[in-house]
């Protein structure tokens, strides 16, 4: 990625880390990044252009208090920025951990990009409790809506009081019930989003995604459970009960598991990240979620998809109720009060103007029944991407909807805890419940292995931005040139961003009217798309007995399988070349350790993918007996010195049209006999008039010593 100039990286400051709070500002063309003691503003087009930064460290007194409380001065007692939200047309609202003393402030940006303003309002700081976590290791999430901040975070120094807060704005602050494990049980918040319920804004709901410990009796052992929570945006709390507490909060379990034998599923419970893919209907986005396993037995990751219809069905289903002699969680079978708990007060569903007007039995029921009994299952009942028995786990996810020749496709960019990114597209076979996973690329985006902790995608710039403890990286969403210039290679890549334009694999634009463009994402069938499939010519190579040979051949596609064939002289059949002690198949090609006469023939390297066989290399090899060396050099035998002019005569020899391999073998043999002699350097040979007498071949030659034209003689 670095060598191809497809990756731009901002290597973090020496006195800062944790570049994992992102805010994408497409209008101003900026990426805002919160890190340890700093806020950065980067150019979306190119991160390496002159960036802006503001230092906002914790005060010395707060750092001292943090240290005295037993915290790590170097890793915890700093101001880690955890909230970056747009407040109005000119300012952002930002909060940090403040060395275990959360603090918030306003950051001025100006209305337009050309205002070129990036300034912290240092005259006005606010208490960050209920907005930012105390501990930088605690996961939290927030969103700003109409001047009100919704946050899922810890609310005390010890990290025992977790809550979902609404602060700022004209209303009194409101939160979840305190110290009630039925509401929240040691949660770690991953994301928060607004999703409309109807065309009436009074019905708008806030959805929170988090993981928490299972409630008592819900699961054997201390299991982690993934959750989706909902609450009404216009919830003002109760009148006599749940005063300044949410009255509409409900939560349900998100499941992501692979069905197994005997009904035993493999569960992915550790929710890591969530991405909402908007649709034409804003009420029904598709939800992508990244999970890992909490098992100590094996490592695994998965991506599951959910639709809002299934989520709403669960929230309209039975409440979880704990009763009976076994005191287990069961579906509530009694009478549910009206209006149904969790319903927003509006003219759409019942006519109540405010949650303060709700009947007491509704509030009482809501207080004791915040959880739903049924879980939310993913689309298709199983993950769309699964990885097990690999040395990495998924950590982040963003998704781009891409228009292709044969429809729309969601391309996923999945970050891992090793600092790599998987570019994956899922393609329906018979239906959307039967998906084929296609890995388009797997890229390393940081020089050192480090977990990717933040990702943002700019459709306007067609760029992906990634954060980690080490810094920030930027990469393009598409790199069509890596698939090669052949039509078949471009078609087999099945990348919705790319199509063959008649000359090369290039960016596909739905509005373009080129007749020559070729693309087939659903089937990846080059036979139906490419009438001009290239036929590779035959290369020739001559080597001697007992030498070694490496034939380089690797496919452009990660999904292609390589197999080799050999057709020996005077034989009609082609034989598959199988691995053995002397012949080794590698990812880069074929290695034959010791050549024999039987290795002569025509070698063909094929890539097989999707039922399509593509020849990548065709080479004719002639293995020459060592004793024929004298015959090939007129007037010489191997007992005599071989001079430079002798090798020049080989260039036009009828049996050899390549001299490099021959030189390689002879010099390797001769230098063993002449280890003690000095060698002429290339610069000396170049300036010497009688070059032939100056440079006997039996000298110990090094790669840089003797060069002629484009041929490099190595020894």
C-alpha positions as CSV (number, residue, x, y, z in Angstrom):
1,X,0.0,0.0,0.0
2,X,2.8,2.4,0.9
3,X,4.9,1.6,-2.1
4,X,1.9,2.1,-4.5
5,X,1.2,5.5,-3.0
6,X,-2.3,4.3,-2.1
7,X,-1.8,4.9,1.6
8,X,-1.4,8.2,3.4
9,X,-0.5,8.1,7.1
10,X,-0.3,10.6,9.9
11,X,2.1,9.1,12.4
12,X,1.0,10.3,15.8
13,X,2.7,12.8,18.0
14,X,5.3,11.5,20.5
15,X,3.3,12.8,23.4
16,X,-0.1,11.6,22.2
17,X,-1.9,8.3,21.5
18,X,-5.4,6.9,21.1
19,X,-6.6,8.4,17.8
20,X,-10.0,6.8,18.0
21,X,-12.7,9.5,18.3
22,X,-13.7,10.5,14.7
23,X,-16.1,13.1,13.3
24,X,-16.4,13.4,9.6
25,X,-17.3,16.9,8.3
26,X,-18.0,16.5,4.6
27,X,-19.3,20.1,4.3
28,X,-16.0,21.6,5.5
29,X,-13.9,18.8,4.0
30,X,-12.4,18.0,7.3
31,X,-11.8,14.9,9.5
32,X,-11.9,15.8,13.2
33,X,-9.9,13.4,15.4
34,X,-9.9,13.3,19.2
35,X,-6.8,11.8,20.9
36,X,-4.8,12.0,24.1
37,X,-4.5,15.7,25.1
38,X,-5.1,16.8,21.5
39,X,-7.8,17.5,18.9
40,X,-6.8,17.4,15.2
41,X,-8.4,18.7,12.0
42,X,-7.3,16.9,8.8
43,X,-7.9,17.6,5.1
44,X,-10.2,14.9,3.8
45,X,-8.5,15.0,0.4
46,X,-5.0,14.3,1.8
47,X,-4.2,13.7,5.5
48,X,-0.6,14.7,4.9
49,X,-1.4,18.3,4.0
50,X,-0.9,20.8,6.7
51,X,-3.2,19.8,9.5
52,X,-4.5,21.8,12.5
53,X,-4.2,20.7,16.1
54,X,-5.2,22.0,19.5
55,X,-3.4,20.8,22.7
56,X,-5.9,20.3,25.5
57,X,-4.1,18.5,28.3
58,X,-5.5,17.8,31.8
59,X,-4.4,20.4,34.4
60,X,-1.4,19.5,36.6
61,X,-3.6,19.4,39.7
62,X,-6.0,16.9,38.1
63,X,-3.1,14.8,37.0
64,X,-1.7,14.8,40.5
65,X,-5.1,13.8,41.9
66,X,-5.3,11.0,39.3
67,X,-1.9,9.7,40.3
68,X,-2.6,9.9,44.0
69,X,-5.8,7.8,43.4
70,X,-3.6,5.0,42.1
71,X,-4.0,5.5,38.4
72,X,-1.2,5.2,35.8
73,X,0.2,8.7,35.2
74,X,1.5,7.9,31.7
75,X,-1.5,5.9,30.4
76,X,-4.6,7.1,32.3
77,X,-4.0,10.5,33.8
78,X,-4.3,12.5,30.6
79,X,-7.3,14.1,28.8
80,X,-8.5,11.5,26.3
81,X,-11.0,13.1,24.0
82,X,-14.1,10.9,23.9
83,X,-16.9,13.2,22.6
84,X,-16.7,15.1,19.3
85,X,-20.2,16.3,18.3
86,X,-21.5,19.1,16.1
87,X,-23.3,21.6,18.4
88,X,-24.5,24.3,15.9
89,X,-23.4,25.8,12.6
90,X,-20.2,27.2,14.0
91,X,-19.2,25.1,17.0
92,X,-18.5,21.6,18.1
93,X,-19.1,20.2,21.6
94,X,-16.1,18.2,22.8
95,X,-15.4,16.3,26.0
96,X,-12.5,14.4,27.5
97,X,-11.7,12.2,30.4
98,X,-9.7,15.0,32.1
99,X,-7.4,12.6,34.1
100,X,-10.5,10.9,35.7
101,X,-12.2,14.4,36.0
102,X,-14.4,14.5,32.8
103,X,-14.5,18.0,31.2
104,X,-16.3,19.5,28.2
105,X,-15.8,22.6,26.1
106,X,-16.9,24.3,22.8
107,X,-14.6,24.3,19.8
108,X,-15.2,27.0,17.2
109,X,-14.9,25.9,13.5
110,X,-16.6,28.8,11.6
111,X,-19.5,28.4,9.2
112,X,-17.5,27.6,6.1
113,X,-14.2,25.8,5.3
114,X,-12.7,29.1,4.0
115,X,-13.2,30.7,7.5
116,X,-10.1,28.7,8.5
117,X,-11.1,28.8,12.2
118,X,-10.1,26.1,14.7
119,X,-10.1,27.4,18.2
120,X,-11.0,26.1,21.7
121,X,-13.3,28.3,23.8
122,X,-11.0,28.2,26.8
123,X,-13.1,30.8,28.7
124,X,-15.9,28.3,29.3
125,X,-15.5,24.7,30.5
126,X,-18.2,22.4,31.7
127,X,-18.4,19.4,34.0
128,X,-18.2,16.3,31.8
129,X,-20.0,13.9,34.2
130,X,-22.6,11.9,32.3
131,X,-21.1,12.9,29.0
132,X,-17.6,11.5,28.9
133,X,-16.2,8.4,30.8
134,X,-13.8,8.8,33.6
135,X,-11.6,5.9,32.5
136,X,-10.2,6.1,29.0
137,X,-10.5,2.3,28.7
138,X,-14.3,2.4,29.2
139,X,-16.3,2.2,26.0
140,X,-18.8,5.0,25.6
141,X,-21.0,6.4,22.8
142,X,-22.8,9.7,22.2
143,X,-24.9,11.6,19.7
144,X,-26.0,15.3,19.6
145,X,-29.6,16.0,18.5
146,X,-31.2,19.4,18.6
147,X,-28.7,20.7,21.1
148,X,-29.2,17.7,23.4
149,X,-26.4,15.2,24.1
150,X,-27.3,11.5,24.5
151,X,-24.5,9.5,26.0
152,X,-24.0,6.0,27.2
153,X,-21.1,6.1,29.6
154,X,-19.9,5.5,33.2
155,X,-20.9,8.2,35.7
156,X,-18.4,7.7,38.6
157,X,-14.7,7.5,39.3
158,X,-14.9,3.8,40.2
159,X,-16.7,2.8,37.1
160,X,-19.7,1.2,38.8
161,X,-22.5,3.6,37.9
162,X,-23.3,3.2,34.2
163,X,-26.1,5.1,32.6
164,X,-27.7,6.4,29.5
165,X,-27.9,10.2,29.9
166,X,-29.5,13.1,28.1
167,X,-27.8,16.4,29.0
168,X,-27.6,20.0,27.7
169,X,-30.6,21.6,26.0
170,X,-33.7,23.1,27.8
171,X,-34.9,19.9,29.5
172,X,-33.8,18.6,32.9
173,X,-31.0,16.0,32.6
174,X,-32.5,12.5,32.5
175,X,-30.9,9.0,32.9
176,X,-31.6,5.3,33.3
177,X,-32.5,3.8,36.7
178,X,-29.5,3.7,39.0
179,X,-28.0,0.5,40.4
180,X,-30.6,-1.8,38.8
181,X,-29.0,-4.7,36.9
182,X,-32.3,-5.3,35.1
183,X,-31.7,-2.0,33.3
184,X,-28.0,-2.0,32.8
185,X,-25.5,-4.6,34.0
186,X,-21.9,-3.4,33.6
187,X,-22.5,-2.2,30.0
188,X,-19.9,-1.2,27.4
189,X,-21.5,1.1,24.8
190,X,-20.6,0.8,21.1
191,X,-23.0,3.1,19.3
192,X,-26.1,5.4,19.5
193,X,-28.3,6.4,16.6
194,X,-31.6,8.2,15.9
195,X,-34.1,6.1,13.8
196,X,-37.6,7.5,13.0
197,X,-40.5,5.4,13.9
198,X,-43.0,7.1,11.7
199,X,-43.4,10.3,9.7
200,X,-44.3,12.1,12.9
201,X,-41.1,13.4,14.7
202,X,-42.8,12.8,18.0
203,X,-42.3,9.1,17.5
204,X,-38.5,9.4,16.9
205,X,-36.5,6.9,18.9
206,X,-32.9,6.7,20.0
207,X,-31.3,3.2,19.6
208,X,-28.3,2.2,21.6
209,X,-26.0,-0.7,20.9
210,X,-24.0,-2.1,23.8
211,X,-22.8,-5.3,25.4
212,X,-23.3,-6.2,29.1
213,X,-23.2,-9.0,31.6
214,X,-26.2,-11.3,31.5
215,X,-28.9,-10.6,34.0
216,X,-29.2,-12.9,37.0
217,X,-30.7,-16.2,35.9
218,X,-30.6,-15.2,32.2
219,X,-27.5,-17.3,31.4
220,X,-25.4,-19.8,33.2
221,X,-22.1,-18.3,34.2
222,X,-21.0,-14.7,33.8
223,X,-21.8,-14.4,30.0
224,X,-21.5,-11.3,27.8
225,X,-24.7,-10.5,25.9
226,X,-25.0,-8.1,23.0
227,X,-28.0,-5.6,23.3
228,X,-30.0,-3.1,21.4
229,X,-31.8,-0.6,23.5
230,X,-34.5,2.0,22.6
231,X,-35.9,5.1,24.2
232,X,-38.1,7.9,23.0
233,X,-36.5,11.2,22.0
234,X,-39.4,13.1,23.7
235,X,-39.2,11.2,27.0
236,X,-39.3,13.6,29.9
237,X,-39.4,11.1,32.7
238,X,-42.3,10.2,35.1
239,X,-44.4,12.4,37.3
240,X,-44.4,10.6,40.7
241,X,-42.2,7.6,39.8
242,X,-39.1,7.5,37.6
243,X,-38.7,11.3,38.0
244,X,-35.9,12.4,35.7
245,X,-35.5,8.8,34.6
246,X,-36.4,7.2,31.3
247,X,-39.9,5.8,31.1
248,X,-39.6,4.4,27.6
249,X,-36.3,2.5,27.9
250,X,-36.4,-1.1,26.6
251,X,-33.6,-3.5,25.6
252,X,-33.4,-6.8,23.7
253,X,-30.7,-9.3,23.0
254,X,-28.9,-9.2,19.6
255,X,-27.9,-12.8,18.5
256,X,-25.2,-13.6,16.0
257,X,-24.5,-17.3,15.9
258,X,-23.7,-20.2,13.5
259,X,-26.0,-23.2,13.8
260,X,-24.1,-26.3,14.8
261,X,-24.7,-30.0,15.2
262,X,-27.2,-31.3,17.8
263,X,-28.7,-27.8,18.1
264,X,-25.5,-26.4,19.7
265,X,-24.8,-22.9,18.2
266,X,-21.5,-21.1,18.0
267,X,-22.3,-17.7,19.6
268,X,-20.5,-14.4,18.9
269,X,-21.5,-12.2,21.8
270,X,-18.8,-9.6,22.1
271,X,-20.3,-6.7,20.1
272,X,-17.4,-4.6,18.7
273,X,-18.9,-2.1,16.3
274,X,-22.2,-1.2,14.5
275,X,-22.8,0.5,11.2
276,X,-26.2,1.7,9.9
277,X,-26.6,1.6,6.2
278,X,-29.3,4.1,5.2
279,X,-32.0,3.1,2.7
280,X,-34.5,5.1,0.7
281,X,-36.8,4.8,3.7
282,X,-35.1,6.5,6.7
283,X,-37.2,4.5,9.0
284,X,-35.7,1.2,7.9
285,X,-31.9,1.3,7.7
286,X,-30.0,-2.0,7.5
287,X,-27.9,-2.6,10.6
288,X,-24.4,-4.2,10.3
289,X,-22.8,-5.4,13.5
290,X,-19.3,-6.8,14.2
291,X,-19.0,-9.5,16.9
292,X,-16.2,-11.6,18.4
293,X,-16.3,-14.6,20.7
294,X,-16.0,-14.3,24.4
295,X,-14.8,-18.0,24.5
296,X,-11.4,-18.9,25.9
297,X,-11.4,-22.0,23.7
298,X,-11.1,-20.3,20.3
299,X,-10.9,-16.9,18.6
300,X,-13.6,-16.0,16.1
301,X,-15.3,-13.0,14.5
302,X,-18.5,-12.5,12.6
303,X,-20.6,-9.9,10.8
304,X,-24.4,-10.1,11.1
305,X,-27.1,-8.0,9.4
306,X,-30.4,-6.9,11.0
307,X,-33.5,-5.2,9.7
308,X,-35.7,-2.8,11.6
309,X,-38.8,-4.9,11.0
310,X,-37.4,-7.7,13.0
311,X,-36.2,-5.3,15.7
312,X,-39.6,-3.6,16.0
313,X,-41.3,-7.0,16.1
314,X,-39.2,-8.0,19.2
315,X,-40.0,-4.7,21.0
316,X,-43.7,-5.3,20.3
317,X,-43.4,-8.9,21.6
318,X,-43.5,-10.3,25.1
319,X,-41.6,-8.7,28.0
320,X,-39.1,-10.7,30.0
321,X,-40.5,-11.6,33.4
322,X,-38.9,-13.3,36.4
323,X,-41.4,-15.3,38.4
324,X,-42.4,-18.8,39.6
325,X,-40.7,-21.4,41.8
326,X,-37.5,-21.6,39.6
327,X,-37.2,-17.8,39.4
328,X,-36.3,-18.0,35.7
329,X,-36.9,-15.5,33.0
330,X,-40.1,-16.3,31.1
331,X,-42.4,-14.4,28.8
332,X,-44.8,-12.1,30.7
333,X,-48.3,-13.6,30.3
334,X,-50.4,-11.1,32.3
335,X,-52.2,-7.9,31.3
336,X,-49.9,-5.2,29.7
337,X,-51.1,-1.7,30.7
338,X,-52.2,0.9,28.2
339,X,-50.5,2.7,26.5
340,X,-47.9,-0.1,26.0
341,X,-44.7,0.6,27.9
342,X,-42.0,1.8,25.4
343,X,-44.5,3.7,23.3
344,X,-43.7,7.4,22.7
345,X,-46.3,9.9,23.8
346,X,-47.7,11.3,20.5
347,X,-50.9,11.7,18.5
348,X,-49.9,8.6,16.5
349,X,-50.1,6.0,19.3
350,X,-52.6,7.0,22.0
351,X,-52.8,10.7,22.4
352,X,-50.7,11.3,25.5
353,X,-48.8,14.6,25.3
354,X,-46.0,13.7,27.7
355,X,-44.5,10.8,29.6
356,X,-45.4,12.8,32.7
357,X,-49.0,12.2,31.8
358,X,-48.6,8.4,31.7
359,X,-50.7,6.3,34.2
360,X,-48.9,5.0,37.2
361,X,-49.4,1.4,36.2
362,X,-47.5,2.1,33.0
363,X,-44.6,3.6,34.8
364,X,-44.5,0.8,37.4
365,X,-44.6,-1.9,34.7
366,X,-41.8,-0.1,32.7
367,X,-39.6,0.1,35.8
368,X,-39.8,-3.6,36.4
369,X,-39.8,-4.9,32.8
370,X,-37.1,-3.1,30.8
371,X,-36.0,-6.3,28.9
372,X,-37.8,-8.1,26.1
373,X,-38.0,-11.9,26.2
374,X,-37.4,-12.7,22.5
375,X,-34.0,-12.0,20.9
376,X,-33.4,-10.2,17.6
377,X,-32.1,-12.7,15.0
378,X,-30.0,-11.6,12.1
379,X,-31.2,-11.6,8.5
380,X,-30.9,-15.2,7.2
381,X,-30.5,-16.5,10.7
382,X,-26.7,-16.6,10.5
383,X,-23.7,-14.3,10.0
384,X,-22.8,-13.1,6.5
385,X,-19.1,-13.2,7.3
386,X,-17.3,-15.6,9.7
387,X,-13.6,-16.0,10.6
388,X,-12.3,-18.6,13.0
389,X,-8.9,-20.1,13.5
390,X,-7.1,-17.0,12.3
391,X,-4.6,-14.8,14.2
392,X,-6.8,-11.7,14.1
393,X,-10.3,-10.6,15.2
394,X,-12.6,-8.0,13.7
395,X,-12.7,-4.6,15.4
396,X,-14.4,-2.0,13.2
397,X,-16.8,-1.8,10.2
398,X,-18.0,0.7,7.6
399,X,-20.1,-0.1,4.6
400,X,-20.5,1.6,1.2
401,X,-23.4,1.1,-1.2
402,X,-22.0,0.7,-4.7
403,X,-23.9,0.9,-8.0
404,X,-22.7,-1.8,-10.4
405,X,-23.8,-2.9,-13.9
406,X,-26.0,-5.7,-12.5
407,X,-27.4,-3.9,-9.4
408,X,-26.4,-2.4,-6.0
409,X,-23.9,-4.0,-3.7
410,X,-22.9,-3.3,-0.1
411,X,-19.1,-3.3,0.1
412,X,-17.8,-3.9,3.7
413,X,-14.5,-2.6,5.0
414,X,-13.6,-4.5,8.1
415,X,-10.8,-3.4,10.4
416,X,-9.0,-5.9,12.6
417,X,-7.0,-5.9,15.8
418,X,-3.8,-6.5,13.7
419,X,-4.2,-3.2,11.7
420,X,-5.4,-4.8,8.5
421,X,-8.5,-4.1,6.5
422,X,-10.7,-6.7,4.7
423,X,-12.7,-5.4,1.7
424,X,-15.6,-7.8,1.4
425,X,-18.7,-7.9,-0.8
426,X,-21.6,-10.3,-0.2
427,X,-23.4,-11.5,-3.3
428,X,-26.8,-13.2,-3.3
429,X,-27.0,-16.6,-4.9
430,X,-30.7,-17.6,-5.0
431,X,-31.9,-15.0,-2.6
432,X,-30.7,-12.5,0.0
433,X,-30.9,-15.3,2.6
434,X,-28.2,-17.2,0.6
435,X,-25.1,-15.0,0.3
436,X,-21.7,-15.6,-1.2
437,X,-18.8,-13.9,0.6
438,X,-16.1,-12.5,-1.7
439,X,-12.9,-11.0,-0.2
440,X,-11.8,-8.4,-2.7
441,X,-8.6,-7.3,-0.9
442,X,-6.8,-7.6,2.4
443,X,-4.6,-4.6,3.2
444,X,-2.2,-3.6,5.9
445,X,-2.7,0.1,6.7
446,X,-0.3,0.6,9.6
447,X,3.4,-0.1,9.6
448,X,3.2,-2.0,12.9
449,X,0.4,-4.4,14.0
450,X,-2.0,-2.3,16.0
451,X,-5.8,-2.6,16.5
452,X,-8.0,-0.4,14.3
453,X,-10.1,1.5,16.8
454,X,-12.0,4.0,14.5
455,X,-13.2,4.0,10.9
456,X,-15.0,6.6,8.8
457,X,-15.9,6.5,5.1
458,X,-16.3,9.5,2.8
459,X,-18.5,8.7,-0.2
460,X,-17.8,12.3,-1.5
461,X,-14.0,11.8,-1.4
462,X,-14.2,8.0,-2.1
463,X,-11.7,7.6,0.8
464,X,-11.5,5.5,4.0
465,X,-10.0,6.9,7.2
466,X,-8.7,4.7,10.0
467,X,-7.6,5.4,13.5
468,X,-5.4,3.5,16.0
469,X,-3.2,4.1,19.0
470,X,-0.3,5.0,16.5
471,X,-2.0,7.5,14.3
472,X,-4.5,8.0,11.4
473,X,-4.4,6.4,7.9
474,X,-6.2,7.2,4.7
475,X,-6.8,4.8,1.7
476,X,-8.9,4.9,-1.4
477,X,-12.1,2.8,-1.5
478,X,-11.0,1.3,-4.9
479,X,-7.7,0.3,-6.4
480,X,-8.8,-1.1,-9.8
481,X,-5.2,-1.2,-11.1
482,X,-4.2,-4.0,-8.8
483,X,-6.5,-6.4,-10.7
484,X,-4.3,-6.2,-13.8
485,X,-5.1,-4.9,-17.3
486,X,-6.8,-8.0,-18.8
487,X,-10.5,-8.1,-19.2
488,X,-10.7,-11.6,-17.6
489,X,-8.7,-10.6,-14.5
490,X,-10.9,-7.5,-14.0
491,X,-14.1,-9.5,-14.4
492,X,-12.9,-12.2,-12.0
493,X,-12.1,-9.6,-9.4
494,X,-15.9,-9.0,-8.9
495,X,-15.2,-5.6,-7.5
496,X,-18.3,-3.4,-7.9
497,X,-16.1,-0.3,-8.0
498,X,-14.2,-1.6,-11.1
499,X,-14.9,-2.5,-14.7
500,X,-12.8,-3.3,-17.8
501,X,-13.0,-0.3,-20.1
502,X,-11.5,-1.8,-23.2
503,X,-7.9,-1.0,-22.2
504,X,-7.5,-1.6,-18.5
505,X,-9.4,-2.2,-15.2
506,X,-10.6,1.2,-14.1
507,X,-13.3,2.9,-12.0
508,X,-16.9,2.0,-12.9
509,X,-19.3,5.0,-13.3
510,X,-23.0,4.1,-13.7
511,X,-23.6,7.2,-15.8
512,X,-20.8,6.4,-18.3
513,X,-22.0,5.2,-21.7
514,X,-19.0,3.2,-22.8
515,X,-20.0,0.1,-24.7
516,X,-16.6,-1.6,-24.1
517,X,-16.9,-1.7,-20.3
518,X,-17.2,-5.2,-18.9
519,X,-18.4,-6.1,-15.3
520,X,-20.1,-9.1,-13.8
521,X,-20.3,-9.0,-10.0
522,X,-22.9,-11.6,-9.5
523,X,-21.3,-14.4,-11.5
524,X,-17.8,-13.2,-12.2
525,X,-17.9,-15.0,-15.6
526,X,-15.3,-13.7,-18.0
527,X,-16.4,-16.0,-20.8
528,X,-19.6,-14.1,-21.1
529,X,-18.0,-10.7,-20.8
530,X,-14.6,-10.9,-22.5
531,X,-14.5,-11.8,-26.1
532,X,-10.8,-10.9,-26.4
533,X,-9.4,-13.2,-23.8
534,X,-5.6,-13.0,-24.0
535,X,-3.6,-16.0,-25.2
536,X,-0.2,-16.0,-23.5
537,X,2.7,-16.6,-25.8
538,X,5.5,-19.1,-24.9
539,X,8.7,-18.0,-23.2
540,X,11.8,-20.1,-23.5
541,X,14.4,-20.9,-21.0
542,X,17.6,-23.1,-21.0
543,X,19.2,-24.4,-17.9
544,X,21.8,-27.0,-17.0
545,X,21.5,-30.3,-15.1
546,X,21.5,-30.1,-11.3
547,X,20.7,-26.4,-11.3
548,X,17.6,-25.0,-9.6
549,X,14.7,-23.1,-11.2
550,X,11.9,-20.9,-9.9
551,X,8.9,-20.1,-12.1
552,X,7.0,-17.1,-10.8
553,X,3.3,-17.2,-11.1
554,X,0.7,-15.8,-8.8
555,X,-2.9,-14.8,-9.5
556,X,-4.3,-11.3,-9.1
557,X,-7.4,-12.7,-7.3
558,X,-7.1,-14.0,-3.8
559,X,-9.8,-16.6,-4.5
560,X,-8.1,-18.2,-7.5
561,X,-6.4,-21.6,-7.2
562,X,-3.2,-22.3,-9.0
563,X,-2.2,-25.5,-10.7
564,X,0.8,-26.4,-12.9
565,X,1.0,-28.7,-15.9
566,X,4.0,-30.1,-17.8
567,X,4.0,-31.4,-21.4
568,X,7.2,-33.3,-22.1
569,X,8.7,-33.3,-25.6
570,X,7.1,-35.8,-28.0
571,X,4.2,-36.3,-25.6
572,X,0.6,-35.3,-26.3
573,X,-0.6,-35.5,-22.7
574,X,-0.1,-32.8,-20.1
575,X,0.8,-34.0,-16.6
576,X,-0.2,-32.1,-13.4
577,X,2.9,-31.2,-11.4
578,X,2.5,-32.3,-7.8
579,X,4.5,-31.3,-4.8
580,X,7.3,-33.6,-3.6
581,X,10.8,-33.2,-2.0
582,X,12.3,-31.9,-5.2
583,X,9.4,-29.8,-6.5
584,X,7.7,-27.3,-4.2
585,X,4.5,-25.3,-4.8
586,X,4.6,-21.8,-3.2
587,X,2.2,-18.9,-3.2
588,X,4.5,-17.1,-5.6
589,X,5.3,-19.9,-8.0
590,X,7.0,-23.3,-8.6
591,X,10.4,-24.2,-7.3
592,X,12.4,-27.1,-8.7
593,X,15.4,-27.7,-6.5
594,X,17.5,-30.0,-8.8
595,X,16.8,-30.1,-12.6
596,X,17.1,-33.3,-14.6
597,X,16.6,-34.1,-18.2
598,X,13.1,-35.3,-17.5
599,X,12.1,-31.7,-16.5
600,X,12.4,-30.5,-20.0
601,X,9.1,-29.5,-21.6
602,X,6.4,-26.9,-21.7
603,X,5.2,-25.6,-18.3
604,X,1.8,-24.0,-18.0
605,X,0.5,-22.1,-14.9
606,X,-3.3,-21.9,-14.7
607,X,-5.5,-19.9,-12.4
608,X,-8.9,-21.6,-11.7
609,X,-11.8,-19.6,-10.3
610,X,-15.5,-19.8,-10.5
611,X,-15.3,-22.6,-13.1
612,X,-13.1,-20.4,-15.3
613,X,-9.5,-21.5,-16.2
614,X,-7.1,-18.7,-17.1
615,X,-3.5,-19.4,-18.4
616,X,-1.1,-17.1,-16.6
617,X,2.2,-18.4,-17.8
618,X,3.5,-20.7,-20.5
619,X,7.2,-21.5,-20.6
620,X,9.3,-24.0,-22.6
621,X,12.3,-25.3,-20.7
622,X,15.3,-27.2,-22.1
623,X,17.6,-28.8,-19.6
624,X,21.1,-29.0,-21.1
625,X,23.6,-31.7,-19.9
626,X,26.6,-30.1,-18.3
627,X,29.0,-31.9,-20.6
628,X,27.5,-29.9,-23.6
629,X,28.9,-26.7,-22.2
630,X,32.0,-26.9,-24.4
631,X,29.9,-27.6,-27.5
632,X,27.9,-24.4,-27.0
633,X,31.0,-22.2,-26.9
634,X,32.8,-22.6,-30.2
635,X,36.5,-23.2,-29.9
636,X,36.4,-23.6,-26.1
637,X,36.1,-26.2,-23.4
638,X,35.3,-25.9,-19.8
639,X,39.0,-26.4,-19.0
640,X,39.8,-23.0,-20.5
641,X,39.1,-19.6,-19.2
642,X,35.9,-18.1,-20.4
643,X,36.1,-14.5,-21.6
644,X,33.5,-11.8,-21.9
645,X,33.5,-12.2,-25.7
646,X,32.6,-15.9,-25.4
647,X,29.4,-15.0,-23.6
648,X,28.5,-12.4,-26.2
649,X,28.7,-15.2,-28.7
650,X,25.9,-17.0,-26.8
651,X,23.4,-14.2,-27.4
652,X,22.9,-15.4,-31.0
653,X,23.5,-19.0,-30.4
654,X,20.7,-21.2,-32.1
655,X,20.2,-23.2,-28.9
656,X,20.3,-20.4,-26.4
657,X,18.3,-17.1,-26.6
658,X,19.0,-16.2,-22.9
659,X,22.4,-15.9,-21.5
660,X,21.7,-14.9,-17.9
661,X,21.0,-18.5,-16.7
662,X,24.1,-19.9,-18.4
663,X,26.3,-17.2,-16.8
664,X,24.7,-17.8,-13.4
665,X,25.6,-21.5,-13.4
666,X,29.2,-21.1,-14.8
667,X,30.1,-18.3,-12.5
668,X,28.7,-20.1,-9.5
669,X,30.9,-23.1,-10.2
670,X,34.1,-21.1,-11.1
671,X,34.0,-18.7,-8.1
672,X,34.3,-21.7,-5.7
673,X,37.7,-22.4,-7.2
674,X,38.8,-18.7,-7.1
675,X,37.5,-17.5,-3.8
676,X,40.8,-15.6,-3.0
677,X,41.0,-13.4,-6.1
678,X,40.0,-9.8,-6.1
679,X,37.3,-8.6,-8.4
680,X,37.1,-5.6,-10.8
681,X,34.5,-3.1,-10.0
682,X,32.0,-2.0,-12.6
683,X,33.4,1.5,-12.6
684,X,37.0,0.2,-13.2
685,X,35.8,-2.1,-16.0
686,X,33.9,0.7,-17.6
687,X,37.0,2.9,-17.9
688,X,39.3,0.1,-19.0
689,X,40.1,0.1,-22.8
690,X,40.6,-3.6,-23.2
691,X,37.4,-4.8,-21.4
692,X,37.7,-8.4,-22.5
693,X,41.1,-9.0,-21.1
694,X,40.3,-7.0,-18.0
695,X,37.4,-9.2,-17.0
696,X,37.9,-12.9,-17.0
697,X,34.7,-14.8,-16.1
698,X,36.4,-17.0,-13.5
699,X,36.8,-13.9,-11.3
700,X,34.5,-13.7,-8.2
701,X,31.8,-11.4,-9.5
702,X,29.2,-9.6,-7.4
703,X,25.8,-8.3,-8.7
704,X,27.0,-4.7,-9.1
705,X,30.4,-5.5,-10.6
706,X,29.6,-6.3,-14.3
707,X,26.7,-4.8,-16.2
708,X,26.1,-4.7,-19.9
709,X,23.1,-2.9,-21.4
710,X,19.9,-4.2,-19.7
711,X,21.4,-7.6,-18.9
712,X,22.9,-7.9,-15.4
713,X,25.3,-10.8,-15.0
714,X,25.1,-12.1,-11.4
715,X,27.6,-14.4,-9.8
